[in-house]
Amino acid sequence: MDSEINPKYQSTAAIVEQVLKQVLSVVVPGISVASLCSYADSLVSAYTKSVHRKETEIERGASYPATVSVNNIIQNCSPSPSEDTLLQEGDVVKIEVGAHIDGYVASAAHTVVATNHPGAEVEDRRADAISAAFYGSEVAVRMIRPGQSPRNLVKALGLVAAGFGCTVAEDTFTCQLDRFVMSGPNTFANRFNPDVPAPDFTFETGEMYTIDCTMSTGSGVARASTLDPAVYQRDVNHQYALKLRTSRALFSEVCKRYSVFPFLMRDIVDANQSIKAGVAECVKSQLLVPFAVTMDKKAGSVVAQFKLTVMCHYSGPIRITRALPMAGNIRSATVVPESSEIGQILALDCGQAALPDLPRLKTQIQPPVPTQQQQASAMDTC
């Protein structure tokens, strides 16, 4: 089974798992969101450089910048220092990490509650959102098998969401992967929309997917937050003759540093503020696509996310990224009956690809820590 999986997928998955574990270990009240994102990005860069070292010419690094989305923010949050916030006691924290080696992508996301009291049980609506997203991801991965249809997967996610009194968040997808491709032709939305035709295909042996299972206690309807987009991507299929010198300089720098994968715009403009004015024309001309930081339209809602990478194998689904368990202090009042349709899907087998041991980093990346001032600020708001 493992011999049928490209070893670069396995190495990348091992990196994603390790980075997620290290970042999750420092999620505490008083830590800054921006510092968590920076820590994850630094770890991805270091680990991807530590494997397949004989292949010196291959591209490697983040397939998507690390994001940390808190409470009702749905996705794409990697705040600049000017928009940074501190985690507060009880915040629901979604961490997403993506990496690639030679274009072979793996990504995963996990949700935890930031707390100084890890033994305290979470039994309110936060538990419902986290449980819905966790069990939704477990259901979805078991449905990536030959002959199964996306229509049934979307239906199952809707059933899980409804069971926990939640909704599937808008603009979240199951994406078909290929080398240097993060959203292939068989990509589909996880939220049912009666106005959009259902995907008309079945999963086939050998296909790779990422499943982004994001659930909300609110409406699930996404709207742009007040945070500026931080993540951008080139549209390599679009051409345009830029008019402004700053725009040409900016786009030239982007093309030098990035191929097809999304990137942080501040990594470009912070080194040369004079070209920042070129962002607007590059976006207007569709050479660059910004990823809006979205949030649930309903105020006070809670959004949770679990994401994984899976291969459709003839024997059934094989996880590429390893599933991290839901925190033991999450206690939703809702239980999935074993005899229910969802319970029967959860009982299906799901394989796990073997992941290699990663080499020890020669230079350790120091994790962020809350300063005394940060800790005091977090405690003051509790």
C-alpha atoms as a printed R data frame, in Angstrom:
    type eleno elety resid chain resno       x      y       z
1   ATOM     1    CA   MET     A     1   0.000  0.000   0.000
2   ATOM     2    CA   ASP     A     2   2.683  2.505   1.017
3   ATOM     3    CA   SER     A     3   4.700  1.623  -2.088
4   ATOM     4    CA   GLU     A     4   1.878  3.120  -4.174
5   ATOM     5    CA   ILE     A     5   2.216  6.535  -2.492
6   ATOM     6    CA   ASN     A     6   4.858  8.987  -3.651
7   ATOM     7    CA   PRO     A     7   7.374  9.258  -0.768
8   ATOM     8    CA   LYS     A     8   7.355 13.047  -1.107
9   ATOM     9    CA   TYR     A     9   3.681 13.045  -0.107
10  ATOM    10    CA   GLN     A    10   4.643 11.051   2.971
11  ATOM    11    CA   SER     A    11   7.524 13.370   3.874
12  ATOM    12    CA   THR     A    12   5.322 16.423   3.434
13  ATOM    13    CA   ALA     A    13   2.567 14.884   5.560
14  ATOM    14    CA   ALA     A    14   5.072 14.124   8.315
15  ATOM    15    CA   ILE     A    15   6.170 17.757   8.245
16  ATOM    16    CA   VAL     A    16   2.611 19.063   8.433
17  ATOM    17    CA   GLU     A    17   1.859 16.788  11.377
18  ATOM    18    CA   GLN     A    18   5.009 17.822  13.252
19  ATOM    19    CA   VAL     A    19   4.427 21.529  12.661
20  ATOM    20    CA   LEU     A    20   0.802 21.279  13.794
21  ATOM    21    CA   LYS     A    21   1.839 19.507  16.992
22  ATOM    22    CA   GLN     A    22   4.495 22.085  17.798
23  ATOM    23    CA   VAL     A    23   2.196 25.043  17.162
24  ATOM    24    CA   LEU     A    24  -0.712 23.511  19.068
25  ATOM    25    CA   SER     A    25   1.584 23.017  22.064
26  ATOM    26    CA   VAL     A    26   2.003 26.790  22.472
27  ATOM    27    CA   VAL     A    27  -1.629 27.836  22.023
28  ATOM    28    CA   VAL     A    28  -2.332 29.571  25.318
29  ATOM    29    CA   PRO     A    29  -4.073 32.777  26.362
30  ATOM    30    CA   GLY     A    30  -1.820 35.788  25.876
31  ATOM    31    CA   ILE     A    31   0.041 34.479  22.823
32  ATOM    32    CA   SER     A    32  -0.238 36.596  19.684
33  ATOM    33    CA   VAL     A    33  -1.924 35.225  16.573
34  ATOM    34    CA   ALA     A    34   0.771 36.671  14.309
35  ATOM    35    CA   SER     A    35   3.526 34.972  16.311
36  ATOM    36    CA   LEU     A    36   1.810 31.579  15.932
37  ATOM    37    CA   CYS     A    37   1.587 32.061  12.158
38  ATOM    38    CA   SER     A    38   5.231 33.128  11.946
39  ATOM    39    CA   TYR     A    39   6.317 30.172  14.088
40  ATOM    40    CA   ALA     A    40   4.454 27.710  11.860
41  ATOM    41    CA   ASP     A    41   5.839 29.258   8.661
42  ATOM    42    CA   SER     A    42   9.395 29.095  10.036
43  ATOM    43    CA   LEU     A    43   8.964 25.446  10.997
44  ATOM    44    CA   VAL     A    44   7.594 24.524   7.560
45  ATOM    45    CA   SER     A    45  10.540 26.235   5.885
46  ATOM    46    CA   ALA     A    46  13.076 24.517   8.126
47  ATOM    47    CA   TYR     A    47  11.590 21.024   7.923
48  ATOM    48    CA   THR     A    48  11.078 21.065   4.152
49  ATOM    49    CA   LYS     A    49  14.755 21.960   3.755
50  ATOM    50    CA   SER     A    50  15.772 19.039   5.994
51  ATOM    51    CA   VAL     A    51  14.402 16.230   3.799
52  ATOM    52    CA   HIS     A    52  15.257 15.007   0.273
53  ATOM    53    CA   ARG     A    53  18.421 17.080   0.571
54  ATOM    54    CA   LYS     A    54  20.165 15.369  -2.352
55  ATOM    55    CA   GLU     A    55  17.566 16.868  -4.689
56  ATOM    56    CA   THR     A    56  18.942 20.369  -4.447
57  ATOM    57    CA   GLU     A    57  17.055 21.880  -7.366
58  ATOM    58    CA   ILE     A    58  13.493 20.997  -6.394
59  ATOM    59    CA   GLU     A    59  11.017 23.546  -5.077
60  ATOM    60    CA   ARG     A    60   9.892 23.147  -1.473
61  ATOM    61    CA   GLY     A    61   8.217 25.094   1.301
62  ATOM    62    CA   ALA     A    62   4.713 26.182   2.224
63  ATOM    63    CA   SER     A    63   1.898 25.201  -0.115
64  ATOM    64    CA   TYR     A    64  -0.201 27.743   1.772
65  ATOM    65    CA   PRO     A    65   0.950 30.143   4.494
66  ATOM    66    CA   ALA     A    66   0.015 29.050   7.994
67  ATOM    67    CA   THR     A    67  -3.202 30.638   9.228
68  ATOM    68    CA   VAL     A    68  -4.690 31.000  12.695
69  ATOM    69    CA   SER     A    69  -8.394 31.854  12.640
70  ATOM    70    CA   VAL     A    70 -10.090 32.602  15.960
71  ATOM    71    CA   ASN     A    71 -13.734 32.180  17.054
72  ATOM    72    CA   ASN     A    72 -16.096 33.235  14.224
73  ATOM    73    CA   ILE     A    73 -13.355 33.818  11.636
74  ATOM    74    CA   ILE     A    74 -13.671 31.083   9.019
75  ATOM    75    CA   GLN     A    75 -10.355 31.111   7.179
76  ATOM    76    CA   ASN     A    76  -7.290 32.833   5.689
77  ATOM    77    CA   CYS     A    77  -6.206 34.772   8.780
78  ATOM    78    CA   SER     A    78  -2.483 35.565   9.035
79  ATOM    79    CA   PRO     A    79  -2.515 39.043  10.529
80  ATOM    80    CA   SER     A    80   0.138 41.688  10.073
81  ATOM    81    CA   PRO     A    81   1.720 43.141  13.225
82  ATOM    82    CA   SER     A    82  -0.592 46.157  12.963
83  ATOM    83    CA   GLU     A    83  -3.675 43.896  13.007
84  ATOM    84    CA   ASP     A    84  -2.351 41.335  15.470
85  ATOM    85    CA   THR     A    85  -4.443 40.175  18.431
86  ATOM    86    CA   LEU     A    86  -3.797 38.149  21.563
87  ATOM    87    CA   LEU     A    87  -5.566 34.891  22.286
88  ATOM    88    CA   GLN     A    88  -8.005 35.130  25.167
89  ATOM    89    CA   GLU     A    89  -9.122 32.481  27.643
90  ATOM    90    CA   GLY     A    90 -11.730 30.306  25.941
91  ATOM    91    CA   ASP     A    91 -10.998 31.336  22.351
92  ATOM    92    CA   VAL     A    92 -11.645 28.695  19.693
93  ATOM    93    CA   VAL     A    93  -8.442 28.533  17.657
94  ATOM    94    CA   LYS     A    94  -8.174 26.996  14.182
95  ATOM    95    CA   ILE     A    95  -4.640 26.320  12.918
96  ATOM    96    CA   GLU     A    96  -4.050 25.350   9.298
97  ATOM    97    CA   VAL     A    97  -0.694 24.266   7.878
98  ATOM    98    CA   GLY     A    98   0.195 23.336   4.310
99  ATOM    99    CA   ALA     A    99   3.529 22.248   2.808
100 ATOM   100    CA   HIS     A   100   4.923 20.762  -0.361
101 ATOM   101    CA   ILE     A   101   8.077 19.086  -1.598
102 ATOM   102    CA   ASP     A   102   8.592 19.202  -5.349
103 ATOM   103    CA   GLY     A   103   4.920 20.135  -5.767
104 ATOM   104    CA   TYR     A   104   3.548 17.207  -3.737
105 ATOM   105    CA   VAL     A   105   1.127 18.847  -1.313
106 ATOM   106    CA   ALA     A   106  -0.162 17.891   2.111
107 ATOM   107    CA   SER     A   107  -2.233 20.091   4.373
108 ATOM   108    CA   ALA     A   108  -4.076 19.727   7.658
109 ATOM   109    CA   ALA     A   109  -5.922 21.815  10.228
110 ATOM   110    CA   HIS     A   110  -6.907 21.344  13.845
111 ATOM   111    CA   THR     A   111  -9.056 23.222  16.358
112 ATOM   112    CA   VAL     A   112  -8.427 23.711  20.068
113 ATOM   113    CA   VAL     A   113  -9.653 25.972  22.854
114 ATOM   114    CA   ALA     A   114  -7.039 28.360  24.266
115 ATOM   115    CA   THR     A   115  -7.068 27.923  28.018
116 ATOM   116    CA   ASN     A   116  -4.927 27.989  31.120
117 ATOM   117    CA   HIS     A   117  -7.175 25.269  32.547
118 ATOM   118    CA   PRO     A   118  -6.817 22.263  30.193
119 ATOM   119    CA   GLY     A   119  -8.688 19.999  32.599
120 ATOM   120    CA   ALA     A   120 -11.827 22.137  32.510
121 ATOM   121    CA   GLU     A   121 -14.475 20.603  30.263
122 ATOM   122    CA   VAL     A   122 -15.924 22.570  27.354
123 ATOM   123    CA   GLU     A   123 -19.637 21.754  27.159
124 ATOM   124    CA   ASP     A   124 -21.220 24.782  25.460
125 ATOM   125    CA   ARG     A   125 -21.709 25.599  21.790
126 ATOM   126    CA   ARG     A   126 -17.956 25.602  21.276
127 ATOM   127    CA   ALA     A   127 -18.046 21.858  21.939
128 ATOM   128    CA   ASP     A   128 -20.820 21.419  19.361
129 ATOM   129    CA   ALA     A   129 -18.851 23.234  16.641
130 ATOM   130    CA   ILE     A   130 -15.607 21.386  17.371
131 ATOM   131    CA   SER     A   131 -17.347 17.998  17.564
132 ATOM   132    CA   ALA     A   132 -19.276 18.643  14.350
133 ATOM   133    CA   ALA     A   133 -16.100 19.567  12.470
134 ATOM   134    CA   PHE     A   134 -14.160 16.622  13.887
135 ATOM   135    CA   TYR     A   135 -16.796 13.984  13.166
136 ATOM   136    CA   GLY     A   136 -17.549 15.616   9.817
137 ATOM   137    CA   SER     A   137 -13.921 15.178   8.790
138 ATOM   138    CA   GLU     A   138 -13.957 11.564  10.002
139 ATOM   139    CA   VAL     A   139 -17.097 10.877   7.962
140 ATOM   140    CA   ALA     A   140 -15.807 12.644   4.844
141 ATOM   141    CA   VAL     A   141 -12.464 10.838   4.765
142 ATOM   142    CA   ARG     A   142 -14.229  7.465   4.888
143 ATOM   143    CA   MET     A   143 -16.249  8.395   1.802
144 ATOM   144    CA   ILE     A   144 -13.233  8.988  -0.441
145 ATOM   145    CA   ARG     A   145 -13.425  5.534  -1.981
146 ATOM   146    CA   PRO     A   146 -13.827  4.312  -5.588
147 ATOM   147    CA   GLY     A   147 -17.389  4.665  -6.892
148 ATOM   148    CA   GLN     A   148 -18.555  6.978  -4.107
149 ATOM   149    CA   SER     A   149 -19.924 10.367  -5.154
150 ATOM   150    CA   PRO     A   150 -19.290 13.905  -3.870
151 ATOM   151    CA   ARG     A   151 -23.073 14.329  -3.717
152 ATOM   152    CA   ASN     A   152 -23.254 11.728  -0.941
153 ATOM   153    CA   LEU     A   153 -20.267 13.226   0.872
154 ATOM   154    CA   VAL     A   154 -21.875 16.692   0.919
155 ATOM   155    CA   LYS     A   155 -25.141 15.155   2.135
156 ATOM   156    CA   ALA     A   156 -23.320 13.367   4.962
157 ATOM   157    CA   LEU     A   157 -21.565 16.549   6.063
158 ATOM   158    CA   GLY     A   158 -24.943 18.272   6.190
159 ATOM   159    CA   LEU     A   159 -26.324 15.492   8.387
160 ATOM   160    CA   VAL     A   160 -23.377 15.746  10.789
161 ATOM   161    CA   ALA     A   161 -23.734 19.519  10.997
162 ATOM   162    CA   ALA     A   162 -27.489 19.336  11.642
163 ATOM   163    CA   GLY     A   163 -26.995 16.693  14.318
164 ATOM   164    CA   PHE     A   164 -24.844 19.093  16.338
165 ATOM   165    CA   GLY     A   165 -27.042 22.113  15.592
166 ATOM   166    CA   CYS     A   166 -24.416 23.563  13.268
167 ATOM   167    CA   THR     A   167 -23.991 24.468   9.607
168 ATOM   168    CA   VAL     A   168 -21.273 23.749   7.061
169 ATOM   169    CA   ALA     A   169 -19.346 26.967   6.433
170 ATOM   170    CA   GLU     A   170 -19.432 28.599   3.029
171 ATOM   171    CA   ASP     A   171 -16.363 28.683   0.788
172 ATOM   172    CA   THR     A   172 -14.897 25.475   2.204
173 ATOM   173    CA   PHE     A   173 -14.014 22.734  -0.232
174 ATOM   174    CA   THR     A   174 -12.830 19.224  -0.874
175 ATOM   175    CA   CYS     A   175  -9.985 19.875  -3.303
176 ATOM   176    CA   GLN     A   176  -8.482 17.439  -5.752
177 ATOM   177    CA   LEU     A   177  -4.684 17.493  -5.627
178 ATOM   178    CA   ASP     A   178  -2.050 16.875  -8.233
179 ATOM   179    CA   ARG     A   179   1.584 17.824  -8.476
180 ATOM   180    CA   PHE     A   180   1.764 21.639  -8.184
181 ATOM   181    CA   VAL     A   181  -2.066 21.687  -8.241
182 ATOM   182    CA   MET     A   182  -4.052 22.491  -5.093
183 ATOM   183    CA   SER     A   183  -7.509 22.677  -6.652
184 ATOM   184    CA   GLY     A   184  -7.986 20.250  -9.515
185 ATOM   185    CA   PRO     A   185 -11.000 19.732 -11.791
186 ATOM   186    CA   ASN     A   186 -12.838 17.505  -9.292
187 ATOM   187    CA   THR     A   187 -12.833 20.119  -6.532
188 ATOM   188    CA   PHE     A   188 -16.268 20.747  -4.985
189 ATOM   189    CA   ALA     A   189 -17.899 22.792  -2.235
190 ATOM   190    CA   ASN     A   190 -18.674 21.027   1.038
191 ATOM   191    CA   ARG     A   191 -21.773 23.127   1.709
192 ATOM   192    CA   PHE     A   192 -24.945 22.163  -0.139
193 ATOM   193    CA   ASN     A   193 -26.275 24.913  -2.374
194 ATOM   194    CA   PRO     A   194 -29.584 24.257  -4.148
195 ATOM   195    CA   ASP     A   195 -28.710 26.869  -6.778
196 ATOM   196    CA   VAL     A   196 -25.505 25.081  -7.819
197 ATOM   197    CA   PRO     A   197 -25.606 21.764  -9.717
198 ATOM   198    CA   ALA     A   198 -24.237 18.861  -7.676
199 ATOM   199    CA   PRO     A   199 -20.868 17.477  -8.836
200 ATOM   200    CA   ASP     A   200 -21.454 14.706 -11.348
201 ATOM   201    CA   PHE     A   201 -18.551 12.286 -10.941
202 ATOM   202    CA   THR     A   202 -17.312  9.517  -8.692
203 ATOM   203    CA   PHE     A   203 -14.006  9.173  -6.894
204 ATOM   204    CA   GLU     A   204 -11.397  7.060  -8.654
205 ATOM   205    CA   THR     A   205  -8.421  5.024  -7.512
206 ATOM   206    CA   GLY     A   206  -5.222  7.038  -7.233
207 ATOM   207    CA   GLU     A   207  -6.841 10.442  -6.731
208 ATOM   208    CA   MET     A   208  -5.621 12.697  -3.908
209 ATOM   209    CA   TYR     A   209  -7.817 15.136  -1.996
210 ATOM   210    CA   THR     A   210  -7.709 17.609   0.853
211 ATOM   211    CA   ILE     A   211 -10.928 17.798   2.875
212 ATOM   212    CA   ASP     A   212 -11.594 21.086   4.658
213 ATOM   213    CA   CYS     A   213 -14.366 20.373   7.148
214 ATOM   214    CA   THR     A   214 -15.408 23.668   8.739
215 ATOM   215    CA   MET     A   215 -18.546 23.953  10.844
216 ATOM   216    CA   SER     A   216 -20.277 26.944  12.437
217 ATOM   217    CA   THR     A   217 -22.812 27.421  15.207
218 ATOM   218    CA   GLY     A   218 -24.112 30.356  13.156
219 ATOM   219    CA   SER     A   219 -25.490 30.576   9.643
220 ATOM   220    CA   GLY     A   220 -22.261 29.458   7.996
221 ATOM   221    CA   VAL     A   221 -22.697 32.329   5.537
222 ATOM   222    CA   ALA     A   222 -19.286 33.886   4.934
223 ATOM   223    CA   ARG     A   223 -18.615 37.587   4.715
224 ATOM   224    CA   ALA     A   224 -15.363 39.508   4.505
225 ATOM   225    CA   SER     A   225 -13.954 40.593   7.851
226 ATOM   226    CA   THR     A   226 -12.341 43.954   8.513
227 ATOM   227    CA   LEU     A   227  -8.875 42.371   8.328
228 ATOM   228    CA   ASP     A   228  -6.874 43.052   5.181
229 ATOM   229    CA   PRO     A   229  -6.056 40.043   2.985
230 ATOM   230    CA   ALA     A   230  -2.582 38.729   3.743
231 ATOM   231    CA   VAL     A   231  -2.478 35.698   1.423
232 ATOM   232    CA   TYR     A   232  -2.248 36.126  -2.354
233 ATOM   233    CA   GLN     A   233  -1.700 33.828  -5.309
234 ATOM   234    CA   ARG     A   234  -0.608 34.310  -8.883
235 ATOM   235    CA   ASP     A   235  -3.118 33.507 -11.610
236 ATOM   236    CA   VAL     A   236  -0.667 31.859 -13.968
237 ATOM   237    CA   ASN     A   237  -3.345 31.546 -16.653
238 ATOM   238    CA   HIS     A   238  -3.921 35.294 -16.868
239 ATOM   239    CA   GLN     A   239  -1.804 37.877 -18.669
240 ATOM   240    CA   TYR     A   240  -1.907 41.663 -18.578
241 ATOM   241    CA   ALA     A   241   0.455 44.509 -19.502
242 ATOM   242    CA   LEU     A   242   0.819 46.416 -16.247
243 ATOM   243    CA   LYS     A   243   0.948 50.192 -16.623
244 ATOM   244    CA   LEU     A   244   2.498 51.357 -13.353
245 ATOM   245    CA   ARG     A   245   6.209 50.974 -12.650
246 ATOM   246    CA   THR     A   246   5.497 49.951  -9.054
247 ATOM   247    CA   SER     A   247   3.087 47.267 -10.272
248 ATOM   248    CA   ARG     A   248   5.652 45.850 -12.672
249 ATOM   249    CA   ALA     A   249   8.307 45.843  -9.969
250 ATOM   250    CA   LEU     A   250   5.985 44.125  -7.510
251 ATOM   251    CA   PHE     A   251   4.822 41.462  -9.950
252 ATOM   252    CA   SER     A   252   8.382 40.823 -11.100
253 ATOM   253    CA   GLU     A   253   9.428 40.178  -7.503
254 ATOM   254    CA   VAL     A   254   6.466 37.829  -6.974
255 ATOM   255    CA   CYS     A   255   7.368 35.838 -10.090
256 ATOM   256    CA   LYS     A   256  10.991 35.535  -8.962
257 ATOM   257    CA   ARG     A   257  10.093 34.195  -5.530
258 ATOM   258    CA   TYR     A   258   6.893 32.182  -6.029
259 ATOM   259    CA   SER     A   259   5.563 29.769  -8.617
260 ATOM   260    CA   VAL     A   260   1.962 28.583  -8.259
261 ATOM   261    CA   PHE     A   261   1.464 28.427  -4.509
262 ATOM   262    CA   PRO     A   262  -0.104 31.164  -2.357
263 ATOM   263    CA   PHE     A   263   2.190 33.467  -0.407
264 ATOM   264    CA   LEU     A   264   2.169 36.287   2.134
265 ATOM   265    CA   MET     A   265   2.187 39.685   0.454
266 ATOM   266    CA   ARG     A   266   3.975 41.249   3.423
267 ATOM   267    CA   ASP     A   267   6.995 39.033   2.709
268 ATOM   268    CA   ILE     A   268   7.288 40.979  -0.562
269 ATOM   269    CA   VAL     A   269   6.387 44.538   0.398
270 ATOM   270    CA   ASP     A   270   8.016 44.645   3.848
271 ATOM   271    CA   ALA     A   271  11.404 44.391   2.164
272 ATOM   272    CA   ASN     A   272  10.548 47.174  -0.276
273 ATOM   273    CA   GLN     A   273   7.720 49.478   0.761
274 ATOM   274    CA   SER     A   274   8.039 51.475  -2.471
275 ATOM   275    CA   ILE     A   275   6.353 48.712  -4.481
276 ATOM   276    CA   LYS     A   276   3.377 48.304  -2.149
277 ATOM   277    CA   ALA     A   277   1.354 50.717  -4.275
278 ATOM   278    CA   GLY     A   278   1.500 48.182  -7.109
279 ATOM   279    CA   VAL     A   279  -0.712 45.658  -5.308
280 ATOM   280    CA   ALA     A   280  -3.959 47.362  -6.359
281 ATOM   281    CA   GLU     A   281  -3.264 47.221 -10.103
282 ATOM   282    CA   CYS     A   282  -2.016 43.623  -9.919
283 ATOM   283    CA   VAL     A   283  -5.265 42.621  -8.192
284 ATOM   284    CA   LYS     A   284  -7.489 44.699 -10.491
285 ATOM   285    CA   SER     A   285  -5.836 43.147 -13.545
286 ATOM   286    CA   GLN     A   286  -6.326 39.660 -11.985
287 ATOM   287    CA   LEU     A   287  -2.645 38.809 -12.068
288 ATOM   288    CA   LEU     A   288  -2.807 38.373  -8.309
289 ATOM   289    CA   VAL     A   289  -5.752 36.931  -6.399
290 ATOM   290    CA   PRO     A   290  -6.245 37.937  -2.738
291 ATOM   291    CA   PHE     A   291  -7.710 35.463  -0.235
292 ATOM   292    CA   ALA     A   292 -10.221 37.380   1.857
293 ATOM   293    CA   VAL     A   293 -10.283 36.784   5.597
294 ATOM   294    CA   THR     A   294 -13.860 35.590   6.019
295 ATOM   295    CA   MET     A   295 -16.047 35.280   9.084
296 ATOM   296    CA   ASP     A   296 -19.498 33.941   9.873
297 ATOM   297    CA   LYS     A   297 -22.164 36.517   9.152
298 ATOM   298    CA   LYS     A   298 -23.871 35.851  12.493
299 ATOM   299    CA   ALA     A   299 -22.264 37.706  15.387
300 ATOM   300    CA   GLY     A   300 -21.200 35.558  18.325
301 ATOM   301    CA   SER     A   301 -21.027 32.351  16.309
302 ATOM   302    CA   VAL     A   302 -18.230 29.818  16.757
303 ATOM   303    CA   VAL     A   303 -16.406 28.201  13.844
304 ATOM   304    CA   ALA     A   304 -14.285 25.038  14.070
305 ATOM   305    CA   GLN     A   305 -12.137 23.347  11.436
306 ATOM   306    CA   PHE     A   306 -10.461 20.010  10.824
307 ATOM   307    CA   LYS     A   307  -8.611 19.387   7.575
308 ATOM   308    CA   LEU     A   308  -6.765 16.374   6.186
309 ATOM   309    CA   THR     A   309  -5.184 14.920   3.075
310 ATOM   310    CA   VAL     A   310  -6.352 11.550   1.754
311 ATOM   311    CA   MET     A   311  -5.733  9.158  -1.133
312 ATOM   312    CA   CYS     A   312  -8.507  7.225  -2.850
313 ATOM   313    CA   HIS     A   313  -7.149  3.666  -2.925
314 ATOM   314    CA   TYR     A   314  -8.800  0.622  -4.481
315 ATOM   315    CA   SER     A   315  -8.997 -0.898  -0.980
316 ATOM   316    CA   GLY     A   316 -10.551  2.256   0.511
317 ATOM   317    CA   PRO     A   317  -9.388  5.666   1.717
318 ATOM   318    CA   ILE     A   318  -5.823  6.087   2.989
319 ATOM   319    CA   ARG     A   319  -5.034  9.075   5.135
320 ATOM   320    CA   ILE     A   320  -1.867 10.830   4.079
321 ATOM   321    CA   THR     A   321  -1.853 13.280   6.973
322 ATOM   322    CA   ARG     A   322  -2.308 11.587  10.323
323 ATOM   323    CA   ALA     A   323  -5.435 12.412  12.341
324 ATOM   324    CA   LEU     A   324  -4.745 14.258  15.576
325 ATOM   325    CA   PRO     A   325  -7.351 13.439  18.231
326 ATOM   326    CA   MET     A   326  -9.928 15.952  19.353
327 ATOM   327    CA   ALA     A   327  -9.037 17.429  22.729
328 ATOM   328    CA   GLY     A   328 -10.296 15.256  25.567
329 ATOM   329    CA   ASN     A   329 -12.007 18.157  27.355
330 ATOM   330    CA   ILE     A   330 -14.502 18.729  24.501
331 ATOM   331    CA   ARG     A   331 -17.850 17.401  25.716
332 ATOM   332    CA   SER     A   332 -20.791 17.984  23.394
333 ATOM   333    CA   ALA     A   333 -24.168 16.818  24.657
334 ATOM   334    CA   THR     A   334 -24.799 15.301  21.222
335 ATOM   335    CA   VAL     A   335 -23.782 11.692  20.649
336 ATOM   336    CA   VAL     A   336 -23.648  9.990  17.248
337 ATOM   337    CA   PRO     A   337 -25.673  6.723  17.513
338 ATOM   338    CA   GLU     A   338 -23.814  3.727  16.102
339 ATOM   339    CA   SER     A   339 -26.988  2.616  14.306
340 ATOM   340    CA   SER     A   340 -27.451  5.960  12.530
341 ATOM   341    CA   GLU     A   341 -26.381  6.603   8.945
342 ATOM   342    CA   ILE     A   342 -23.448  8.665  10.200
343 ATOM   343    CA   GLY     A   343 -22.544  6.054  12.795
344 ATOM   344    CA   GLN     A   344 -22.404  3.387  10.109
345 ATOM   345    CA   ILE     A   345 -20.080  5.521   7.971
346 ATOM   346    CA   LEU     A   346 -17.807  6.126  10.972
347 ATOM   347    CA   ALA     A   347 -17.558  2.344  11.417
348 ATOM   348    CA   LEU     A   348 -15.981  1.935   7.963
349 ATOM   349    CA   ASP     A   349 -12.259  1.215   7.730
350 ATOM   350    CA   CYS     A   350  -9.789  3.957   6.852
351 ATOM   351    CA   GLY     A   351  -6.109  3.281   6.240
352 ATOM   352    CA   GLN     A   352  -3.134  5.375   7.284
353 ATOM   353    CA   ALA     A   353   0.003  5.870   5.213
354 ATOM   354    CA   ALA     A   354   3.277  5.274   7.033
355 ATOM   355    CA   LEU     A   355   5.045  8.548   7.703
356 ATOM   356    CA   PRO     A   356   8.840  8.807   7.915
357 ATOM   357    CA   ASP     A   357  10.755 10.116  10.903
358 ATOM   358    CA   LEU     A   358  11.973 13.656  10.331
359 ATOM   359    CA   PRO     A   359  15.609 14.602  10.927
360 ATOM   360    CA   ARG     A   360  16.320 16.792  13.909
361 ATOM   361    CA   LEU     A   361  16.627 20.430  12.905
362 ATOM   362    CA   LYS     A   362  20.214 21.676  13.121
363 ATOM   363    CA   THR     A   363  18.959 25.048  14.279
364 ATOM   364    CA   GLN     A   364  15.955 24.885  16.565
365 ATOM   365    CA   ILE     A   365  13.111 27.339  15.951
366 ATOM   366    CA   GLN     A   366  12.254 29.020  19.212
367 ATOM   367    CA   PRO     A   367   8.509 28.946  19.953
368 ATOM   368    CA   PRO     A   368   6.702 32.173  20.799
369 ATOM   369    CA   VAL     A   369   5.855 32.796  24.427
370 ATOM   370    CA   PRO     A   370   3.389 35.228  25.938
371 ATOM   371    CA   THR     A   371   5.126 38.094  27.660
372 ATOM   372    CA   GLN     A   372   4.027 39.071  31.149
373 ATOM   373    CA   GLN     A   373   2.234 42.024  29.612
374 ATOM   374    CA   GLN     A   374   0.458 39.749  27.142
375 ATOM   375    CA   GLN     A   375  -0.579 37.326  29.872
376 ATOM   376    CA   ALA     A   376  -1.936 40.170  31.981
377 ATOM   377    CA   SER     A   377  -3.907 41.494  29.017
378 ATOM   378    CA   ALA     A   378  -5.452 38.069  28.384
379 ATOM   379    CA   MET     A   379  -6.392 37.649  32.046
380 ATOM   380    CA   ASP     A   380  -7.931 41.114  32.212
381 ATOM   381    CA   THR     A   381 -10.410 40.205  29.471
382 ATOM   382    CA   CYS     A   382 -11.527 36.903  31.022
